[in-house]
Amino acid sequence: MRKLVFAINVSLDGFADHTVAIADDELHQFFSSLLDETDIELFGRVTYQLMESYWPHAHNDPNATCVILEFADRFNSISKIVFSKSLLKAEWNNTKLIKGNAIEEVKKLKQQPGKNISIGGISLATALMKAGLIDEYLILIHPVAAGKGRQLFEGINEKRKLKLADTQVFKSGVVVLHYLSEGK
């Protein structure tokens, strides 16, 4: 059975926001290594639109490093699924738009053979967490106070026990906390 992995950038004050992340080469190398173990990326509409606005065009960014472009190439080539009732189409290559029940679709995906499934975005991750479908959490805490945004685990009203599996510290001060769902 495939593992469902949630990797998210979080500010020190608990806001999940990719735009306040320290987006250096070390961070992109970390996410590239996750893609080596992943063959499907899941998004809600908001995160999909954020990612789709940059990554297909990363090679046009004069400030993009070789590491960022390597990540872009991997990210662009992976299969992606966006769950949205309002999005009319998904034009990013290798992307499938699903308007149906995300929980049921993810349950089916987890039963299929393949590598890990990764989640991008808070709303989708929250729904999948409530359904008990997330196997691993990679929380990347950035030494930045965002002051506003969506809180990590927003809408989770029940206690969730997680087991710390590993930690990692980047030169930038980003701390990666790797947790396993209890019983996984």
N, CA and C atoms as a LAMMPS dump frame, in Angstrom:
ITEM: TIMESTEP
0
ITEM: NUMBER OF ATOMS
552
ITEM: BOX BOUNDS ff ff ff
-5.0000000000000000e+02 5.0000000000000000e+02
-5.0000000000000000e+02 5.0000000000000000e+02
-5.0000000000000000e+02 5.0000000000000000e+02
ITEM: ATOMS id mol type element x y z
1 1 1 N 0.852 -1.192 0
2 1 2 C 0 0 0
3 1 3 C 0.89 1.246 0
4 2 1 N 0.51 2.221 -0.788
5 2 2 C 1.249 3.477 -0.863
6 2 3 C 1.101 4.288 0.416
7 3 1 N 2.123 5.097 0.693
8 3 2 C 2.045 6.023 1.82
9 3 3 C 1.588 7.383 1.309
10 4 1 N 0.793 8.045 2.132
11 4 2 C 0.367 9.412 1.862
12 4 3 C 1.201 10.322 2.752
13 5 1 N 1.982 11.218 2.125
14 5 2 C 2.942 12.059 2.833
15 5 3 C 2.545 13.524 2.667
16 6 1 N 2.483 14.222 3.784
17 6 2 C 2.163 15.653 3.792
18 6 3 C 3.419 16.414 4.176
19 7 1 N 3.962 17.176 3.224
20 7 2 C 5.129 18.02 3.475
21 7 3 C 4.698 19.472 3.313
22 8 1 N 5.006 20.288 4.335
23 8 2 C 4.491 21.655 4.325
24 8 3 C 5.497 22.616 4.948
25 9 1 N 5.599 23.798 4.368
26 9 2 C 6.411 24.881 4.919
27 9 3 C 5.557 25.661 5.914
28 10 1 N 6.134 25.917 7.097
29 10 2 C 5.397 26.594 8.164
30 10 3 C 6.289 27.671 8.779
31 11 1 N 5.685 28.809 9.095
32 11 2 C 6.422 29.868 9.793
33 11 3 C 6.51 29.523 11.279
34 12 1 N 7.39 30.217 11.999
35 12 2 C 7.531 29.981 13.44
36 12 3 C 6.225 30.213 14.191
37 13 1 N 5.4 31.131 13.694
38 13 2 C 4.143 31.407 14.372
39 13 3 C 3 30.516 13.884
40 14 1 N 3.34 29.433 13.177
41 14 2 C 2.361 28.395 12.878
42 14 3 C 1.538 28.561 11.622
43 15 1 N 1.943 29.456 10.73
44 15 2 C 1.177 29.658 9.507
45 15 3 C 1.806 28.875 8.356
46 16 1 N 0.982 28.145 7.66
47 16 2 C 1.433 27.346 6.526
48 16 3 C 1.337 28.217 5.281
49 17 1 N 2.502 28.605 4.774
50 17 2 C 2.516 29.532 3.658
51 17 3 C 3.8 29.34 2.87
52 18 1 N 3.675 28.79 1.661
53 18 2 C 4.855 28.565 0.819
54 18 3 C 5.547 29.871 0.458
55 19 1 N 4.833 30.985 0.489
56 19 2 C 5.421 32.247 0.041
57 19 3 C 6.351 32.88 1.071
58 20 1 N 6.335 32.424 2.32
59 20 2 C 7.255 32.969 3.321
60 20 3 C 8.433 32.026 3.57
61 21 1 N 8.492 30.947 2.826
62 21 2 C 9.569 29.968 2.997
63 21 3 C 10.91 30.535 2.544
64 22 1 N 11.964 30.031 3.145
65 22 2 C 13.317 30.356 2.707
66 22 3 C 13.615 29.401 1.553
67 23 1 N 13.355 29.874 0.351
68 23 2 C 13.38 29.027 -0.845
69 23 3 C 14.778 28.974 -1.454
70 24 1 N 15.717 28.414 -0.704
71 24 2 C 17.089 28.318 -1.181
72 24 3 C 17.349 26.943 -1.802
73 25 1 N 18.59 26.731 -2.234
74 25 2 C 18.925 25.466 -2.89
75 25 3 C 18.76 24.266 -1.962
76 26 1 N 19.092 24.427 -0.693
77 26 2 C 18.973 23.31 0.243
78 26 3 C 17.512 22.865 0.387
79 27 1 N 16.599 23.828 0.448
80 27 2 C 15.173 23.501 0.533
81 27 3 C 14.722 22.768 -0.733
82 28 1 N 15.138 23.263 -1.886
83 28 2 C 14.734 22.626 -3.141
84 28 3 C 15.369 21.247 -3.317
85 29 1 N 16.588 21.065 -2.811
86 29 2 C 17.199 19.732 -2.844
87 29 3 C 16.399 18.764 -1.979
88 30 1 N 15.95 19.235 -0.829
89 30 2 C 15.139 18.406 0.057
90 30 3 C 13.849 17.975 -0.651
91 31 1 N 13.154 18.936 -1.252
92 31 2 C 11.904 18.6 -1.93
93 31 3 C 12.145 17.756 -3.184
94 32 1 N 13.271 17.945 -3.856
95 32 2 C 13.615 17.082 -4.989
96 32 3 C 13.796 15.643 -4.535
97 33 1 N 14.436 15.456 -3.373
98 33 2 C 14.629 14.089 -2.871
99 33 3 C 13.29 13.438 -2.517
100 34 1 N 12.328 14.235 -2.057
101 34 2 C 10.996 13.687 -1.796
102 34 3 C 10.325 13.235 -3.084
103 35 1 N 10.545 13.98 -4.167
104 35 2 C 9.955 13.61 -5.451
105 35 3 C 10.521 12.299 -5.982
106 36 1 N 11.75 11.956 -5.581
107 36 2 C 12.324 10.667 -5.978
108 36 3 C 11.501 9.5 -5.444
109 37 1 N 10.803 9.73 -4.335
110 37 2 C 10.021 8.683 -3.68
111 37 3 C 8.527 8.818 -3.946
112 38 1 N 8.148 9.742 -4.831
113 38 2 C 6.748 10.103 -5.057
114 38 3 C 6.395 9.95 -6.524
115 39 1 N 5.182 9.482 -6.806
116 39 2 C 4.766 9.48 -8.207
117 39 3 C 3.435 10.181 -8.448
118 40 1 N 2.815 10.71 -7.389
119 40 2 C 1.607 11.525 -7.547
120 40 3 C 1.646 12.649 -6.523
121 41 1 N 1.342 13.854 -6.988
122 41 2 C 1.236 15.032 -6.114
123 41 3 C -0.223 15.457 -6.104
124 42 1 N -0.801 15.635 -4.919
125 42 2 C -2.195 16.047 -4.765
126 42 3 C -2.26 17.511 -4.344
127 43 1 N -3.227 18.225 -4.922
128 43 2 C -3.425 19.627 -4.578
129 43 3 C -4.9 19.933 -4.417
130 44 1 N -5.185 20.928 -3.597
131 44 2 C -6.451 21.623 -3.643
132 44 3 C -6.287 22.753 -4.654
133 45 1 N -7.356 23.452 -4.939
134 45 2 C -7.318 24.493 -5.969
135 45 3 C -6.324 25.606 -5.664
136 46 1 N -6.311 26.119 -4.443
137 46 2 C -5.478 27.277 -4.107
138 46 3 C -3.992 26.957 -4.284
139 47 1 N -3.544 25.86 -3.722
140 47 2 C -2.131 25.503 -3.844
141 47 3 C -1.786 25.137 -5.281
142 48 1 N -2.69 24.456 -5.954
143 48 2 C -2.458 24.134 -7.358
144 48 3 C -2.206 25.408 -8.165
145 49 1 N -3.059 26.405 -7.988
146 49 2 C -2.919 27.633 -8.766
147 49 3 C -1.626 28.378 -8.406
148 50 1 N -1.227 28.336 -7.148
149 50 2 C 0.033 28.946 -6.739
150 50 3 C 1.209 28.25 -7.425
151 51 1 N 1.23 26.933 -7.368
152 51 2 C 2.336 26.171 -7.952
153 51 3 C 2.333 26.254 -9.48
154 52 1 N 1.177 26.188 -10.061
155 52 2 C 1.043 26.209 -11.517
156 52 3 C 1.433 27.571 -12.095
157 53 1 N 1.352 28.608 -11.287
158 53 2 C 1.7 29.942 -11.78
159 53 3 C 3.217 30.128 -11.933
160 54 1 N 4.013 29.273 -11.282
161 54 2 C 5.47 29.444 -11.363
162 54 3 C 6.209 28.264 -12.002
163 55 1 N 5.98 27.047 -11.506
164 55 2 C 6.854 25.927 -11.857
165 55 3 C 6.882 25.577 -13.345
166 56 1 N 5.797 25.628 -14.092
167 56 2 C 5.918 25.34 -15.523
168 56 3 C 6.766 26.376 -16.273
169 57 1 N 6.97 27.542 -15.649
170 57 2 C 7.688 28.65 -16.281
171 57 3 C 9.014 28.96 -15.584
172 58 1 N 9.461 28.091 -14.698
173 58 2 C 10.657 28.353 -13.889
174 58 3 C 11.895 28.635 -14.741
175 59 1 N 11.986 28.007 -15.891
176 59 2 C 13.159 28.223 -16.752
177 59 3 C 13.206 29.642 -17.318
178 60 1 N 12.128 30.385 -17.209
179 60 2 C 12.107 31.785 -17.649
180 60 3 C 12.559 32.747 -16.551
181 61 1 N 12.777 32.233 -15.332
182 61 2 C 13.174 33.057 -14.194
183 61 3 C 14.697 33.233 -14.216
184 62 1 N 15.193 34.442 -14.449
185 62 2 C 16.647 34.647 -14.512
186 62 3 C 17.345 34.403 -13.177
187 63 1 N 16.598 34.393 -12.073
188 63 2 C 17.181 34.169 -10.753
189 63 3 C 17.157 32.707 -10.312
190 64 1 N 16.576 31.832 -11.12
191 64 2 C 16.475 30.419 -10.752
192 64 3 C 17.845 29.763 -10.858
193 65 1 N 18.224 29.07 -9.808
194 65 2 C 19.503 28.351 -9.787
195 65 3 C 19.342 26.995 -10.482
196 66 1 N 20.454 26.338 -10.708
197 66 2 C 20.424 24.998 -11.31
198 66 3 C 19.62 24.028 -10.447
199 67 1 N 19.748 24.153 -9.122
200 67 2 C 19.012 23.272 -8.201
201 67 3 C 17.506 23.533 -8.312
202 68 1 N 17.119 24.781 -8.389
203 68 2 C 15.7 25.122 -8.525
204 68 3 C 15.163 24.607 -9.856
205 69 1 N 15.941 24.732 -10.904
206 69 2 C 15.498 24.24 -12.211
207 69 3 C 15.418 22.713 -12.249
208 70 1 N 16.323 22.05 -11.535
209 70 2 C 16.242 20.589 -11.432
210 70 3 C 14.948 20.196 -10.725
211 71 1 N 14.637 20.901 -9.632
212 71 2 C 13.375 20.638 -8.935
213 71 3 C 12.197 20.89 -9.873
214 72 1 N 12.232 21.998 -10.589
215 72 2 C 11.141 22.33 -11.513
216 72 3 C 10.923 21.22 -12.528
217 73 1 N 12.008 20.701 -13.086
218 73 2 C 11.884 19.63 -14.08
219 73 3 C 11.232 18.385 -13.476
220 74 1 N 11.636 18.028 -12.277
221 74 2 C 11.033 16.857 -11.603
222 74 3 C 9.564 17.113 -11.266
223 75 1 N 9.311 18.297 -10.738
224 75 2 C 7.951 18.647 -10.309
225 75 3 C 7.01 18.715 -11.509
226 76 1 N 7.482 19.265 -12.59
227 76 2 C 6.652 19.376 -13.791
228 76 3 C 6.364 18.014 -14.419
229 77 1 N 7.277 17.064 -14.256
230 77 2 C 7.095 15.761 -14.907
231 77 3 C 6.228 14.789 -14.109
232 78 1 N 6.066 15.028 -12.82
233 78 2 C 5.307 14.106 -11.969
234 78 3 C 3.809 14.225 -12.243
235 79 1 N 3.084 13.136 -12.023
236 79 2 C 1.619 13.174 -12.141
237 79 3 C 1.044 14.011 -11.009
238 80 1 N 0.054 14.813 -11.357
239 80 2 C -0.578 15.702 -10.386
240 80 3 C -2.093 15.541 -10.468
241 81 1 N -2.731 15.636 -9.317
242 81 2 C -4.189 15.62 -9.255
243 81 3 C -4.611 16.844 -8.467
244 82 1 N -5.531 17.617 -9.027
245 82 2 C -6.078 18.763 -8.313
246 82 3 C -7.544 18.46 -8.031
247 83 1 N -7.916 18.601 -6.762
248 83 2 C -9.3 18.409 -6.332
249 83 3 C -9.948 19.776 -6.221
250 84 1 N -10.963 20.011 -7.032
251 84 2 C -11.641 21.298 -7.01
252 84 3 C -13.024 21.168 -7.618
253 85 1 N -13.979 21.785 -6.972
254 85 2 C -15.329 21.839 -7.529
255 85 3 C -15.501 23.083 -8.405
256 86 1 N -14.64 24.097 -8.226
257 86 2 C -14.811 25.359 -8.954
258 86 3 C -13.863 25.526 -10.144
259 87 1 N -12.731 24.85 -10.127
260 87 2 C -11.776 24.975 -11.229
261 87 3 C -12.376 24.347 -12.489
262 88 1 N -12.292 25.038 -13.6
263 88 2 C -12.88 24.542 -14.847
264 88 3 C -11.959 23.607 -15.604
265 89 1 N -10.642 23.862 -15.523
266 89 2 C -9.687 23.001 -16.2
267 89 3 C -8.337 23.111 -15.515
268 90 1 N -7.518 22.089 -15.738
269 90 2 C -6.164 22.058 -15.205
270 90 3 C -5.225 21.865 -16.391
271 91 1 N -4.457 22.897 -16.698
272 91 2 C -3.635 22.87 -17.909
273 91 3 C -2.169 22.507 -17.676
274 92 1 N -1.74 22.458 -16.437
275 92 2 C -0.365 22.074 -16.143
276 92 3 C -0.18 20.637 -16.608
277 93 1 N 0.944 20.358 -17.288
278 93 2 C 1.133 19.018 -17.823
279 93 3 C 1.036 17.946 -16.736
280 94 1 N 0.567 16.789 -17.133
281 94 2 C 0.415 15.623 -16.245
282 94 3 C -0.544 15.887 -15.086
283 95 1 N -1.523 16.747 -15.294
284 95 2 C -2.473 17.085 -14.232
285 95 3 C -3.868 16.617 -14.597
286 96 1 N -4.497 15.992 -13.619
287 96 2 C -5.878 15.531 -13.754
288 96 3 C -6.733 16.326 -12.767
289 97 1 N -7.848 16.836 -13.231
290 97 2 C -8.795 17.559 -12.379
291 97 3 C -9.875 16.585 -11.932
292 98 1 N -10.085 16.517 -10.621
293 98 2 C -11.139 15.668 -10.063
294 98 3 C -12.087 16.548 -9.265
295 99 1 N -13.354 16.494 -9.625
296 99 2 C -14.371 17.297 -8.942
297 99 3 C -15.119 16.487 -7.886
298 100 1 N -14.842 15.193 -7.821
299 100 2 C -15.541 14.299 -6.9
300 100 3 C -14.963 14.314 -5.498
301 101 1 N -15.301 13.296 -4.749
302 101 2 C -14.944 13.148 -3.35
303 101 3 C -13.458 12.825 -3.191
304 102 1 N -12.694 13.75 -2.628
305 102 2 C -11.249 13.574 -2.47
306 102 3 C -10.922 12.393 -1.56
307 103 1 N -11.681 12.217 -0.505
308 103 2 C -11.415 11.14 0.45
309 103 3 C -11.501 9.786 -0.252
310 104 1 N -12.571 9.559 -0.982
311 104 2 C -12.748 8.278 -1.683
312 104 3 C -11.69 8.078 -2.753
313 105 1 N -11.351 9.137 -3.48
314 105 2 C -10.323 9.031 -4.528
315 105 3 C -8.959 8.696 -3.923
316 106 1 N -8.614 9.317 -2.804
317 106 2 C -7.324 9.062 -2.175
318 106 3 C -7.278 7.653 -1.606
319 107 1 N -8.372 7.178 -1.046
320 107 2 C -8.414 5.792 -0.564
321 107 3 C -8.107 4.827 -1.699
322 108 1 N -8.675 5.069 -2.87
323 108 2 C -8.411 4.218 -4.048
324 108 3 C -6.952 4.316 -4.472
325 109 1 N -6.42 5.543 -4.52
326 109 2 C -5.025 5.741 -4.922
327 109 3 C -4.057 5.013 -3.992
328 110 1 N -4.342 5.046 -2.686
329 110 2 C -3.457 4.394 -1.72
330 110 3 C -3.415 2.883 -1.922
331 111 1 N -4.469 2.313 -2.46
332 111 2 C -4.533 0.865 -2.676
333 111 3 C -3.8 0.421 -3.937
334 112 1 N -3.516 1.347 -4.836
335 112 2 C -2.846 1.018 -6.086
336 112 3 C -1.344 0.871 -5.86
337 113 1 N -0.684 0.089 -6.714
338 113 2 C 0.78 0 -6.594
339 113 3 C 1.422 1.317 -7.022
340 114 1 N 2.583 1.587 -6.475
341 114 2 C 3.304 2.79 -6.849
342 114 3 C 4.1 3.342 -5.69
343 115 1 N 4.694 4.492 -5.93
344 115 2 C 5.482 5.185 -4.92
345 115 3 C 4.548 5.982 -4.008
346 116 1 N 5.142 6.801 -3.154
347 116 2 C 4.367 7.643 -2.238
348 116 3 C 3.473 8.611 -2.997
349 117 1 N 2.457 9.08 -2.301
350 117 2 C 1.57 10.137 -2.764
351 117 3 C 1.843 11.326 -1.849
352 118 1 N 2.042 12.494 -2.427
353 118 2 C 2.352 13.681 -1.651
354 118 3 C 1.196 14.67 -1.718
355 119 1 N 0.999 15.419 -0.64
356 119 2 C -0.08 16.404 -0.565
357 119 3 C 0.528 17.799 -0.495
358 120 1 N -0.036 18.714 -1.285
359 120 2 C 0.32 20.113 -1.181
360 120 3 C -0.925 20.902 -0.815
361 121 1 N -0.858 21.698 0.217
362 121 2 C -1.98 22.558 0.585
363 121 3 C -2.638 22.176 1.89
364 122 1 N -3.225 23.163 2.529
365 122 2 C -3.812 22.997 3.86
366 122 3 C -5.209 22.386 3.841
367 123 1 N -6.096 22.894 3.017
368 123 2 C -7.485 22.416 3.045
369 123 3 C -7.581 20.938 2.722
370 124 1 N -6.906 20.52 1.663
371 124 2 C -6.927 19.104 1.294
372 124 3 C -6.282 18.264 2.385
373 125 1 N -5.134 18.688 2.888
374 125 2 C -4.452 17.937 3.942
375 125 3 C -5.316 17.82 5.192
376 126 1 N -6.03 18.88 5.533
377 126 2 C -6.9 18.84 6.709
378 126 3 C -7.999 17.793 6.533
379 127 1 N -8.615 17.766 5.371
380 127 2 C -9.665 16.775 5.104
381 127 3 C -9.101 15.361 5.166
382 128 1 N -7.925 15.168 4.596
383 128 2 C -7.315 13.83 4.594
384 128 3 C -6.843 13.435 5.989
385 129 1 N -6.404 14.407 6.775
386 129 2 C -6.015 14.129 8.157
387 129 3 C -7.23 13.71 8.98
388 130 1 N -8.331 14.441 8.812
389 130 2 C -9.561 14.098 9.538
390 130 3 C -10.024 12.688 9.203
391 131 1 N -9.781 12.266 7.968
392 131 2 C -10.169 10.917 7.529
393 131 3 C -9.146 9.859 7.927
394 132 1 N -8.059 10.276 8.572
395 132 2 C -7.041 9.327 9.026
396 132 3 C -6.208 8.726 7.908
397 133 1 N -6.067 9.448 6.804
398 133 2 C -5.377 8.892 5.641
399 133 3 C -3.899 9.264 5.529
400 134 1 N -3.445 10.264 6.275
401 134 2 C -2.046 10.69 6.155
402 134 3 C -1.16 9.772 6.994
403 135 1 N -0.115 9.263 6.345
404 135 2 C 0.814 8.335 7.007
405 135 3 C 2.028 9.045 7.593
406 136 1 N 2.522 10.064 6.895
407 136 2 C 3.716 10.77 7.345
408 136 3 C 3.54 12.276 7.179
409 137 1 N 4.169 13.004 8.092
410 137 2 C 4.146 14.467 8.068
411 137 3 C 5.589 14.955 8.054
412 138 1 N 5.89 15.829 7.132
413 138 2 C 7.178 16.508 7.099
414 138 3 C 6.883 17.994 7.252
415 139 1 N 7.125 18.501 8.448
416 139 2 C 6.817 19.893 8.759
417 139 3 C 8.121 20.663 8.757
418 140 1 N 8.245 21.579 7.806
419 140 2 C 9.459 22.373 7.661
420 140 3 C 9.206 23.735 8.293
421 141 1 N 9.793 23.952 9.466
422 141 2 C 9.579 25.187 10.213
423 141 3 C 10.667 26.182 9.821
424 142 1 N 10.226 27.303 9.271
425 142 2 C 11.141 28.348 8.799
426 142 3 C 11.303 29.422 9.869
427 143 1 N 12.524 29.949 10.042
428 143 2 C 12.76 30.973 11.065
429 143 3 C 12.245 32.344 10.605
430 144 1 N 10.928 32.376 10.406
431 144 2 C 10.235 33.565 9.915
432 144 3 C 8.904 33.641 10.657
433 145 1 N 8.506 34.836 11.068
434 145 2 C 7.171 35.037 11.628
435 145 3 C 6.313 35.651 10.52
436 146 1 N 5.281 34.939 10.099
437 146 2 C 4.446 35.406 8.986
438 146 3 C 3.413 36.428 9.443
439 147 1 N 2.888 36.25 10.655
440 147 2 C 1.911 37.192 11.176
441 147 3 C 0.487 36.963 10.72
442 148 1 N 0.305 36.214 9.639
443 148 2 C -1.043 35.944 9.15
444 148 3 C -0.988 34.762 8.185
445 149 1 N -2.16 34.265 7.865
446 149 2 C -2.252 33.154 6.916
447 149 3 C -3.081 32.019 7.468
448 150 1 N -2.997 30.892 6.798
449 150 2 C -3.705 29.682 7.235
450 150 3 C -2.847 28.956 8.261
451 151 1 N -3.451 28.583 9.371
452 151 2 C -2.704 27.868 10.394
453 151 3 C -2.601 26.396 10.048
454 152 1 N -1.442 25.837 10.366
455 152 2 C -1.26 24.406 10.219
456 152 3 C -2.248 23.707 11.139
457 153 1 N -2.907 22.694 10.635
458 153 2 C -3.896 21.899 11.362
459 153 3 C -5.151 22.698 11.722
460 154 1 N -5.4 23.751 10.973
461 154 2 C -6.615 24.538 11.133
462 154 3 C -7.822 23.624 10.897
463 155 1 N -8.761 23.644 11.798
464 155 2 C -9.962 22.837 11.633
465 155 3 C -9.861 21.441 12.226
466 156 1 N -8.717 21.086 12.783
467 156 2 C -8.58 19.785 13.444
468 156 3 C -8.993 19.98 14.9
469 157 1 N -10.075 19.33 15.277
470 157 2 C -10.627 19.529 16.62
471 157 3 C -10.421 18.335 17.539
472 158 1 N -9.803 17.282 17.001
473 158 2 C -9.542 16.097 17.816
474 158 3 C -8.044 15.929 17.996
475 159 1 N -7.661 15.345 19.106
476 159 2 C -6.259 15.088 19.368
477 159 3 C -5.725 14.063 18.36
478 160 1 N -4.57 14.327 17.809
479 160 2 C -3.895 13.423 16.876
480 160 3 C -2.519 13.12 17.45
481 161 1 N -2.232 11.86 17.653
482 161 2 C -0.916 11.478 18.169
483 161 3 C -0.009 11.148 16.999
484 162 1 N 1.165 11.755 17.015
485 162 2 C 2.167 11.521 15.999
486 162 3 C 3.45 11.076 16.685
487 163 1 N 4.245 10.282 15.971
488 163 2 C 5.508 9.794 16.523
489 163 3 C 6.655 10.434 15.748
490 164 1 N 7.551 11.109 16.473
491 164 2 C 8.702 11.744 15.841
492 164 3 C 9.631 10.668 15.298
493 165 1 N 9.909 10.72 13.997
494 165 2 C 10.771 9.736 13.346
495 165 3 C 12.172 10.293 13.097
496 166 1 N 12.27 11.606 12.853
497 166 2 C 13.562 12.179 12.498
498 166 3 C 13.473 13.699 12.552
499 167 1 N 14.626 14.332 12.678
500 167 2 C 14.729 15.783 12.562
501 167 3 C 15.93 16.108 11.681
502 168 1 N 15.886 17.274 11.109
503 168 2 C 16.974 17.732 10.251
504 168 3 C 17.007 19.257 10.354
505 169 1 N 18.197 19.822 10.342
506 169 2 C 18.346 21.28 10.394
507 169 3 C 19.133 21.728 9.174
508 170 1 N 18.586 22.703 8.455
509 170 2 C 19.255 23.266 7.289
510 170 3 C 20.131 24.437 7.717
511 171 1 N 21.072 24.804 6.862
512 171 2 C 21.965 25.94 7.139
513 171 3 C 21.178 27.23 7.35
514 172 1 N 20.043 27.362 6.703
515 172 2 C 19.207 28.564 6.8
516 172 3 C 18.491 28.674 8.137
517 173 1 N 18.514 27.602 8.924
518 173 2 C 17.779 27.581 10.182
519 173 3 C 16.443 26.87 10.077
520 174 1 N 16.074 26.411 8.892
521 174 2 C 14.848 25.623 8.725
522 174 3 C 15.032 24.303 9.47
523 175 1 N 14.018 23.93 10.234
524 175 2 C 14.031 22.664 10.964
525 175 3 C 12.946 21.772 10.371
526 176 1 N 13.356 20.562 9.99
527 176 2 C 12.409 19.588 9.445
528 176 3 C 12.052 18.606 10.546
529 177 1 N 10.762 18.513 10.825
530 177 2 C 10.255 17.534 11.787
531 177 3 C 9.508 16.469 10.994
532 178 1 N 9.988 15.232 11.091
533 178 2 C 9.383 14.115 10.358
534 178 3 C 8.603 13.263 11.364
535 179 1 N 7.296 13.237 11.189
536 179 2 C 6.413 12.486 12.082
537 179 3 C 5.697 11.379 11.328
538 180 1 N 5.422 10.295 12.038
539 180 2 C 4.603 9.203 11.533
540 180 3 C 3.274 9.234 12.268
541 181 1 N 2.215 8.927 11.545
542 181 2 C 0.917 8.816 12.221
543 181 3 C 0.993 7.658 13.205
544 182 1 N 0.347 7.804 14.323
545 182 2 C 0.326 6.757 15.337
546 182 3 C -0.174 5.458 14.709
547 183 1 N 0.562 4.398 14.924
548 183 2 C 0.162 3.106 14.4
549 183 3 C 0.632 2.838 12.98
550 184 1 N 1.404 3.744 12.396
551 184 2 C 1.878 3.543 11.015
552 184 3 C 3.292 3.02 11.007
